[in-house]
Amino acid sequence: MASRLADVERTLDLPPGYVLVALRELGDAFAHGCDIAARSGAATLVWVRRYDLVEFAVVLEPDEPLVSARRAFFAGMNAVADAIAAHCPPEREVHFDWPDAIRFDGGLLGGARLGWPSDCAEDEVPAWLVFGVILRAADMAHIEEAQAASGVSLLSEGFEMIDTDAIIESFARHLMTAFDQWNERGFEAIARDYLARMPVGKAGERRSIDRNGDLLVRPPAGSGPPDRTGLKDALARVAWYDRQTRGPKFG
């Protein structure tokens, strides 16, 4: 595994095939991943060394048109949730708010983003995708107590400091497993695992993910067209992300 490190004192133990790019704490993993994706190639993992956030992004190289390739986002979300679950205290759960927010034990922990080339048409195979994640690792000292109460951090929920790096290492392994699952059993296996982590809806309703990544919710009676919630527009909103603090919102 090749590594290009800004600080040799701290690194990650990633599975074979990954290339680690480490940034100092003022870096932006997602933006940097998008900047270097075309030349760095698949499985490049960009990591920002911060104590208050778990921040990383990984470059993907899909083999299908952008309109359906965006579904890789759900494989990434599953991998993040599986990584958190592998290290979290017992009887705690990870949930998703459609499509990109990650909640732990009910509080907003962070979320994910997806990037692709701006000049790629929906029916073209993108040269790259970038899946980026930010999780709140530690409580923010400058946030008022009432506001902070609506969010959670890994350390406040019983994780150890060493677990924050282990979550990224675990994510890398779970992401490989997710794509193997997709190849062997089809996307429905990915969709099922993702939807199982969304809040329970109305009794009897049926949820699925369309080929373009949209959420489809069919009423219990099964009559009439399903309600559709678009993936592309929702990803553009990044509703969980606070652009001023460059981290997860509290709420």
C-alpha positions in Angstrom: 0.0 0.0 0.0 1.4 3.3 -1.0 1.1 6.2 1.4 1.6 10.0 0.9 1.7 11.3 4.5 1.7 14.8 6.0 2.5 13.4 9.5 4.4 10.2 9.9 3.3 9.8 13.6 -0.2 8.7 12.7 -1.5 6.5 9.9 -4.1 3.9 9.0 -4.0 0.2 8.5 -6.0 -0.2 5.3 -6.6 -3.4 3.3 -4.4 -4.2 0.3 -5.3 -2.2 -2.8 -6.0 1.1 -1.0 -3.8 4.1 -1.4 -3.8 6.5 1.6 -3.6 10.3 1.1 -3.4 12.0 4.5 -4.1 15.7 5.0 -3.5 18.0 7.9 -6.4 19.1 10.0 -7.4 22.1 7.8 -7.8 19.8 4.8 -11.1 18.9 3.1 -11.2 15.2 2.3 -14.2 15.3 0.0 -12.9 18.4 -2.0 -9.4 17.0 -2.3 -10.8 13.6 -3.3 -12.7 15.2 -6.2 -9.6 17.2 -7.2 -7.3 14.2 -7.5 -9.8 11.5 -8.5 -9.1 11.6 -12.2 -5.3 11.0 -11.7 -5.3 9.0 -8.4 -7.6 6.2 -9.4 -10.0 3.8 -7.6 -9.5 3.0 -3.9 -7.6 6.2 -3.1 -8.7 7.1 0.4 -8.2 10.7 1.5 -8.1 11.2 5.3 -8.0 14.3 7.4 -6.2 14.0 10.7 -8.6 15.8 13.1 -9.4 15.1 16.7 -12.9 16.5 16.5 -14.1 14.8 13.3 -13.7 11.5 11.5 -13.3 12.8 7.9 -12.4 10.8 4.9 -13.3 10.2 1.2 -12.7 7.3 -1.2 -12.4 7.3 -5.0 -14.5 4.9 -6.9 -14.5 3.9 -10.6 -17.9 2.7 -11.7 -18.6 0.7 -14.8 -22.1 1.9 -15.6 -23.8 5.2 -16.5 -23.9 7.9 -14.0 -27.7 7.7 -13.6 -27.4 4.2 -12.1 -23.8 4.5 -10.8 -24.9 6.9 -8.1 -26.4 3.8 -6.3 -22.8 3.2 -5.1 -23.7 5.8 -2.5 -25.9 3.3 -0.7 -23.0 0.7 -0.6 -20.9 3.4 1.0 -23.6 4.3 3.6 -23.9 0.6 4.5 -20.2 0.3 4.9 -20.1 3.3 7.3 -22.9 2.0 9.4 -21.4 -1.5 9.6 -18.1 0.1 10.6 -19.7 2.1 13.4 -21.7 -0.9 14.6 -18.6 -3.0 14.8 -17.0 -0.6 17.3 -20.0 0.9 19.1 -21.1 0.1 22.7 -23.8 -2.6 22.9 -27.5 -1.9 22.3 -26.9 1.2 20.2 -28.1 1.6 16.7 -27.2 3.4 13.5 -30.0 4.9 11.4 -30.2 6.9 8.2 -32.2 10.0 7.3 -32.8 9.8 3.6 -30.5 9.8 1.9 -27.3 11.0 3.4 -27.6 11.7 7.2 -26.2 9.3 9.8 -27.8 9.1 13.2 -26.5 7.2 16.2 -28.7 6.5 19.2 -31.1 9.0 17.8 -28.8 12.0 17.5 -27.2 13.4 14.3 -23.7 12.0 14.1 -22.8 13.0 10.6 -23.4 12.1 7.0 -22.0 11.4 3.5 -21.6 13.1 0.2 -21.1 11.9 -3.4 -19.2 13.7 -6.1 -18.8 13.0 -9.8 -17.3 14.9 -12.9 -19.4 18.0 -13.6 -19.3 17.4 -17.3 -20.5 13.8 -17.2 -23.9 13.3 -18.7 -26.4 11.0 -17.1 -26.1 8.4 -19.8 -22.3 8.4 -19.7 -20.0 6.3 -17.5 -18.3 8.7 -15.1 -14.5 8.5 -14.9 -14.8 8.6 -11.1 -17.1 9.0 -8.1 -16.0 10.2 -4.7 -17.8 9.1 -1.6 -17.0 11.3 1.4 -17.9 11.0 5.1 -17.8 13.2 8.1 -18.7 12.0 11.6 -18.5 14.0 14.8 -15.8 12.5 16.9 -15.7 14.8 19.9 -18.1 17.5 21.3 -17.4 21.0 20.1 -16.4 23.2 23.0 -17.7 26.4 21.3 -21.3 25.1 20.7 -23.9 26.1 23.2 -25.1 23.3 25.4 -28.7 23.5 24.3 -27.7 23.3 20.6 -25.2 20.5 21.2 -27.8 18.4 22.9 -29.4 17.7 19.5 -26.3 16.1 18.1 -24.0 13.3 19.3 -20.3 12.5 19.0 -18.5 9.2 19.1 -16.7 10.0 22.3 -19.8 11.1 24.1 -21.5 7.9 23.1 -18.9 5.6 24.6 -16.3 5.1 21.8 -12.6 5.3 22.7 -10.3 7.7 20.8 -8.6 4.8 19.2 -11.9 3.7 17.7 -12.2 6.8 15.5 -9.3 5.6 13.3 -10.5 2.0 13.5 -13.8 3.1 12.1 -12.1 4.2 8.9 -10.1 1.0 8.6 -13.3 -1.0 9.2 -15.1 1.1 6.6 -12.5 0.2 4.0 -13.1 -3.5 4.6 -16.8 -3.3 4.7 -16.9 -1.3 1.5 -15.1 -4.1 -0.3 -17.6 -6.5 1.1 -20.5 -4.4 0.0 -19.4 -4.3 -3.6 -18.7 -8.0 -3.6 -22.2 -8.5 -2.3 -23.6 -6.3 -5.1 -21.7 -8.3 -7.7 -22.8 -11.6 -6.4 -26.4 -10.9 -5.3 -27.4 -7.8 -7.2 -28.2 -4.3 -6.0 -31.3 -5.4 -4.1 -29.1 -6.8 -1.3 -27.5 -3.3 -0.9 -30.9 -1.6 -1.0 -32.4 -4.0 1.6 -29.6 -3.3 4.1 -29.8 0.4 3.5 -33.6 0.6 3.9 -33.5 -1.5 7.0 -31.7 1.4 8.7 -34.3 4.0 7.8 -37.0 4.9 10.3 -40.1 2.7 10.2 -42.8 4.3 8.0 -46.5 3.6 7.9 -47.6 0.1 8.6 -47.7 -2.0 5.5 -45.9 0.4 3.2 -43.3 -1.0 0.9 -40.0 0.8 0.2 -37.5 0.2 -2.6 -34.7 2.1 -4.4 -35.2 2.7 -8.2 -32.5 2.1 -10.7 -31.6 5.8 -10.7 -31.3 5.8 -6.9 -34.7 7.4 -6.1 -36.6 6.3 -3.1 -40.0 4.6 -3.9 -42.6 4.2 -1.3 -45.7 2.2 -2.1 -48.9 2.5 0.0 -50.0 -0.5 2.1 -52.9 -1.2 -0.3 -50.5 -1.3 -3.2 -52.8 0.8 -5.5 -51.6 3.8 -7.4 -48.1 4.9 -8.3 -45.4 5.0 -5.6 -44.3 8.2 -3.9 -40.9 9.1 -5.4 -38.1 11.0 -3.6 -35.2 11.9 -5.8 -31.6 11.0 -4.9 -29.7 13.5 -7.1 -31.5 16.6 -5.7 -31.3 15.4 -2.1 -27.5 14.8 -2.4 -27.1 18.3 -3.8 -28.8 19.8 -0.6 -26.4 18.0 1.8 -29.0 18.8 4.5 -26.9 17.4 7.4 -23.8 19.6 6.6 -23.0 23.0 8.1 -20.9 24.8 5.6 -19.7 27.4 8.1 -18.3 25.0 10.6 -17.5 22.4 7.9 -19.0 19.6 9.9 -22.3 18.0 10.9 -25.2 20.2 11.9 -26.6 20.0 15.4 -30.2 18.9 15.0 
